[in-house]
Amino acid sequence: MLSSLLLPFQLEVQTVTSQPNLVIVALTSTALFSNCPLCGTASHRIHSRYNRTLADLPLAGQYQEWRLKARKFFCDNLECPRRIFTERFESIIQPYARCTQRCIQQQAQLMQAVGARPGQRMGALFRLPASNTTLLRRLRVQSMSIAHTPRVLGVDDFAFRKGDRYGTILVDLETHQVVDLLPDRETAALKNWLNEHPGVEVVSRDRASTYALAAAQAAPQAIQVADRWHLLKNLGEAIQRFVESQRVSLQQATQELVSATAESPVVSLIDNQMVDKDTPSLFLSSRQAKFDQVKTLRQQGYSILGIAKQLKLSRNTVKKYLVWSTYPARARVSLPRRSSGILAFEDYIRQRWQEGEQRSAYLYTEVRQQGFSGSKSSVFRLVKDYPRKAQLVLPLAAKPVPYSVRQISRWLSLPLESLSKATDRAFMDQFFTNCPLAQKLHKLAVKFRTMMEERQVEHLDSWLMEAQESGISALRHFSANLSHDYQAVRQAFCSVWSNGQVEGQVNRLKTIKRTMYGRASFDLLRKRVVGLG
């Protein structure tokens, strides 16, 4: 009874021998005949017998080894070129195999779950010994699971190598399972897949035009849904382009705010940098020249791509320059970001300097004893502008304002009440006073987020109209792009489907890639992510 549960029906146990960590099972075949592998003729005539040694699944935590007495048969078909053939156990043991089929499948599943080298270590613990190369071979020969046709399909891209080569991941949003991977993110690849799997009703995707075109051509009946996260990301990029064009207003807002609330002037306006207008900068002059050339070429009718090729700039840089009315003065770095740690000890250093200790090396030693972990050059840069005569008044202490363009851009998409610090709210109020367009942008951005969170699709058309009439170039471009993909964007404001879980599957894929140190081929990565049949 037990042997019939543990063994296939055509095998019979002869003896069972137990050794330390090893169980040896002697088996014989009970089949009355065997079919020739070439012609399929059944043969009853036995030629001879031979022994096969095979590894099987562990038994009671011990290695299990089969000693199978197999047979050779005569082929009685005179037209068959094979005269003698070995007995076949197709569902149990493959020809020339040294492991049972179920053992091979377990090793392949182990490889699919954890990878080759971890699988080698875990296999030794689970009594399924195999080298890392053997595990790779086990997985490669396994068949893939048949991709079913999901009703709701999530589509996104992932990077084989960022900035160079990309693929496409397809996810069933109802079952939360990866359906398939595609080797690229071109329109043809997704179009062919959709043609082979008709019946998709909803396609959730990012803003890529290639996916939109593929879905429209291969699944015109499907409802396309633009991903909400990508919509907010596109809005954030538009806000950031606007903020980058308003650096002068930002600097004025910072100066006015600090002059009204602080005793010392601001040394660092944005990104902890000090503006030095009297110091000429070769970097600034060259960038200013590039900026002027971009404006000139645009007036002459050049396209963005043409300007980028001629001036050897990226297209994003050209777009940024075209948005800016003037090139913002770059700040001369006097206190780099990594030097901010020395500011905690500035009061002590100023006191020691007034007392007569004006050697930066000694000051560095003293602050090191108090816990400073920075470099000696940080102390030198701090005191290099201090007067050497003790009776002269020292310059006011530096109080950098850590407002970056990205941070301000994020605040412009949030209600001011959500800012926890009063100084941050005061800064934004001052910025709105200096730049009325920023206040208008803030209202529209907050309204857009509210519409999305509360699924207020009925306000989408009026918002697009307001954005077009706002007078803000970045916002007009954003709303125009939404209008080009209007139906999918509209679904994003009312549909329950989105690409959130697809992004999670992309993160899982990245984790699997990193465990293989980025060396996996597409076929191997596909089997590990999608799974086996």
C-alpha positions, 0 to 999 in steps of 0.5 A: 500500500505504501509503495503504491503511494510513493512509487509509480505503478510500473515499479516494484520495490525489491529491497530497502537498505538504510545507511547513514543519511541514505536510503537505497531502494532496489526497484524492478519494472513490472511492465509486460512490454515496452514500445520502441522509441522509433517505430512505437512497436510493442515488444515482449522479447527481453534482450538483457537487463542493466542497472540504473542508479538515480537520485530521488526526492529525500525520504524522512530527511535522508538522501534517497537513491534508486537502484533500478534494474531496467531491461533492453528489448528486441524490436521485431519490426523489420522495417525499423532501423533500431534492433535493440532499445532500452526500456522507457519510463517517460513519466518517471525517468528521462533517458540518460537521466541520473535523477527522477523526473520529480526530483528534477522538477523540485530542483527547477522550482528551487532555482526558480524561487531563489536562484542558482547559488542560493539554490545550491546551498538550500538544496544541500540542506533539503537533501536535493544536492545539485551545483549552481550550473545544474540548477540553471540547466534544470530551469532552462529545460522546463516549459513555461506556464501558458500565458492566459488572457487576462480581462484586466491587463496592466502594462509597464516597462522595465530596464534591462539596462537603464537608459539603454535597453528596456522590456515590457511586463504584463500583469493580470490586475485581477489575480495580481500575477505576472502574465508574461514578459516581452523583450522590448517596449516597442509597439509591435511586441505588445500588438503581437501579444494582444493579437495572440490573446484576444479578449482583454477588456481593460488596459492600464498603462503609463503615458507611453504612446507606444503602448497606447498605439498597440492597444488601440490597434490590437484591442480596440474594444479595450478601455485604456486607463492612464496610470494615476501615478504617472499623471501626478509625476507628469504634473510634478515635472511641469511644476519643476520646469516652472520653478526652475524658470523662477529662480530670481523670484525664489531668491527675492522671496528668500532674501525678503523673508530672512531680512524680515525674520532673521538677524543675519543675511542669507548666505545660501539661497537655494541648495546651500550655495552662496551667490557671489556676483562680483566673481567672474565665472567661466562656467557661467559665461559658457552656459550663458552663451549656450543659453543665448544660442538656444534662444537664437536658433529657436527664433530662426526656426530650428526644432528642439532636436536640431538645436540639441544636435547642433549645440551638443546638448540634451533635449531636456536642457534645450526645453529647459532653456526655452522655458526660461526667460533669462539664464539664472545666475549660478551660485558660487559654492563657498560652503558645499553641502558636505560642509554643513556639519561644521556650522554646528561648531561655528559659534565655538570657532568664532569665539576662539578666533576672536580670542586669537586662535587663528590657525585652522589646523588647531581649530580643527583639532579642537572641534574634532575633540568635540565630535566634529567628523568632517575634514580639515578643509571644511574648517579652512573654508569656514575661516578663510574670510575671517579678518586676521585682526582680532578687533575687527568684526567677524562676518555674520554667521552663515545660516543656509536655507535648504530649499531646493527646486525639487522641494519647492516643486513638491510644496506647490502641489500640496495645500499650504496647511500640510506644511508643518513648519511656519517658516516654510509656509511664510516662504511660500506666501512670500514666493506667491507675493513675488510671483502671482503665477506661482500662486495660480499654479499652486491652486491648479495643482492642488485642485488636480490632486483633489480631483484625482483623489476624490474621482471628480471626473466631471471637473476634468474638462474645466480644469483643462480649460483653466490650465490652457488659459493660465498663462503658464507655459509648463502647465499649458504643455501638460494640459495639451498632453492630457488632451491628446490622451483624453479618454485614457486620462478621463478613465484615470479619474473614474476607474478603479484600475491603476498600475500600482501593482504593476510597479510592485511587480517591476520592483520584484523583477528588479530584485530578481535581476539583482540577485543574479547580478544582472547577468540573466538572459531574457529567457531565464529572467522570464522563467523566474518572474512568470513561473513554470508550467 
